[in-house]
Amino acid sequence: MSLFTNLLFWVPLVLSSLIILWLFYLELRSKVSSKTAGRALTAIILIYFLQIATQAVYIYIKFKGDQFGKYLLPPKSNYFYQIIWQMSSSYVFALAIGLVLVLVLLLLRQVFKAEILDRADFFILLLTVSVVGASSVLVLILGSFFLMTFFLFGFSLKQKKLSTRARLTLAPFLLITAFAILILNNFDFYVKFLQLLRLT
């Protein structure tokens, strides 16, 4: 790959990882506000929007300068639009899944009249789902719940009891699982694992 395509891949990945680690650090210190989480989500969406837009412009320029590539551009062909959709569909579906999960949790909060996650946690849920993409959402959710259950079980054994009114602290587990997925995405065995589960 050229330097430009390498930068297009690595810069968003590094920036997303730094934002996730920063939020995780703040979460450990119990300082993540809904405003901070909302700004982080906006930054993530902007990062990936700029990545896709830059890729689209780069491909358009290459096609336009090619003798045969110009026939793949609109209005002669819809191929260019198909490429853009292929690049962005995973993030669009992931964000849609994230919104559905938020709506489900809001509904559960109304039904049980309990503080199931706070506003900042909803933003973090949308952020992590957007970062990992649609194919890894199931791994993100199951991995986060597994880590949270393991942690709470260990905590309850140490403290002998756990308050039934304690707020669900899913955010740090979402963040650390999302960070792990960003790393695993670069390894063939994880991609093959997703293919085995028919998630790609």
Secondary structure, DSSP 8 states (H G I E B T S, - for coil): --HHHHHHHHHHHHHHHHHHHHHHHHHHTT---HHHHHHHHHHHHHHHHHHHHHHHHHHHHHHHTSTTGGGGSTTT-SHHHHHHHHHHHHHHHHHHHHHHHHHHHHHHHHHHTS--S-HHHHHHHHHHHHHH-GGGHHHHHHHHHHHHHHHHHHHHHHHS---TT-----HHHHHHHHHHHHHHTTSHHHHHHHHHTT--
